[in-house]
Amino acid sequence: MNTLSLNVSDPAILVDKASPSELFAAIRDIKEWSERELNSVNRIIAVWSARAIAHPNDREGISELQRLIHYTLNRANSVATLPAEYRYRWEEASDMLEARRLNLAHADPKAQIDRPHVREILLYLHQAENREQPQSGLAEHLDVTAGRVTQLIGNLEANGLITKRKHGRDNLLKLTETGQQYAEGFDRKNDTRTTRGASYLRKAS
């Protein structure tokens, strides 16, 4: 098996090509960091961290990435060739992943379901058929202030029901797998009530 080469001109090509085990092996073989190797590892850590944080249910992925970053820092420090700016960036990425991991450990999506507007938000996003929806549209849909929507979304994101990503001045929202499951359950209940109501009306007529 060939060792992954980090000495590339465009680090973006490694983001989807490399696996954690390949990156571990490539970093293990580094004797002294080159600028290209630094840029490659920096790009991979930045993109993988953003993806891990954006997928609330991927606790295993977050832990694996944390181990990779810790190994990278320790390996780099042992050869004393890692510039301080990269060390600070990777330590910051590790801290963000740890904060996300702790949030997930205490997340309780079930406890959020009966809170005001939660069912409406999940159904609203579910009806979008897995397409991201702008957060700005929720205030009008729920007839609440933008500030209230921000509070609601922050709580749902922290409890693993939705994901959020910045898009210009707005945020784009999407259900997580857990949020999708709850929303589908609400939909089934609504369909059952509608069917029962139609059956009652037919009998009454």
WOMOBEL-V890146 format. One line per field, one symbol per residue. psi: psi as a letter, one per 30 degrees, with the letter a starting at -180 (. if undefined). A space follows every 50 residues. Layout:
# WOMOBEL-V890146
psi: ???
This chain:
# WOMOBEL-V890146
psi: kkkkkfilfjffffefelleeeeeeeeefkekkleeeeeeeeeeeeeeee eeefiffieeeeeeeeeeeeeeeeeeeffhgjkeeeeeeeeeeeeeeeee eeeefgkieeffeglkfeeeeeeeeeffhgkkkkeffeeeefhlleeeee eeeeeeefggfllkkkjbflkkkkkleeeeeeeeeeeeeeeeeeeeeeee eeee.
